[in-house]
Amino acid sequence: MLRPLPKRLGRLLSRTMSHREADPRAAGKRVLVAGLGNYGLRGTRHNVGMAVLNQLAQKLNVADQWKTDRRCRADVTIANVEEAELVLMKPRRLMNINGLSVASAAETYELGVEDIYLVHDDLDKPLGKMAIKLGGSARGHNGVRSCISSLRSDVSRPCRCMVRLRVGIGRPVEEALVESYVLGRFTSAEHEVLQRVLEQAADLLLGHILQRSSGKDHMPPGSKRDRTPH
């Protein structure tokens, strides 16, 4: 079963949401969280990053506040949680050029590479397994490659690295079927666990952002933390 939200995190969310309307731009560390995918292809494996963003927006009570930001060609919604201001975004471009939207958003919201979280699918992890990683290569993921290129991210330097939440989608038996597999929709069997995966991913992501914003988290480049929902 999915582990419940930690009490501390639940209390933070409760206090933050009760004051969100009165103080919509509360002071705090600003963070950009980008869910990678092909805009308009909702429900596909390649778009699981955007699905996590939708789940996180729902958790933060801003799911009804998505707006198109023409400056970065993306859907954006903003939430304030304790020490952090989260700019959630879903690029309105194809996966291969998602980086153009992420780079534009970083400029628009005055953020450095180290203030960016990428949420994306990972073929090398089975569905239900996920990991947070600081930096690292794209490993064949075109959306991540686009972000690294557009933002000129140095994968070996912690001050020039994005944080990535890699959400497993599994890999097809035949390598030649990868493209159709990632662009395909989750099966009915996969949907039975998908909602739990999205909830766990949103919790893991939010917890890491809050811990990092408070200065309590220090990850060397290339390091990662795995998590398997129960």
HELIX and SHEET records of a PDB file:
HELIX    1   1 LYS A    7  HIS A   19  1                                  13    
HELIX    2   2 ARG A   45  ASN A   47  5                                   3    
HELIX    3   3 VAL A   48  LYS A   59  1                                  12    
HELIX    4   4 MET A   95  ILE A   97  5                                   3    
HELIX    5   5 ASN A   98  THR A  108  1                                  11    
HELIX    6   6 VAL A  113  ASP A  115  5                                   3    
HELIX    7   7 ASN A  142  LEU A  151  1                                  10    
HELIX    8   8 PRO A  158  ARG A  160  5                                   3    
HELIX    9   9 GLU A  175  LEU A  177  5                                   3    
HELIX   10  10 VAL A  178  VAL A  182  1                                   5    
HELIX   11  11 SER A  188  SER A  213  1                                  26    
SHEET    1   A 8 LYS A  67  ASP A  69  0                                        
SHEET    2   A 8 ALA A  74  VAL A  81 -1                                        
SHEET    3   A 8 ALA A  84  PRO A  91 -1                                        
SHEET    4   A 8 LYS A  29  GLY A  35  1                                        
SHEET    5   A 8 ILE A 116  ASP A 122  1                                        
SHEET    6   A 8 VAL A 163  GLY A 168  1                                        
SHEET    7   A 8 MET A 130  LEU A 134 -1                                        
SHEET    8   A 8 LYS A 224  ARG A 227 -1                                        
END                                                                             
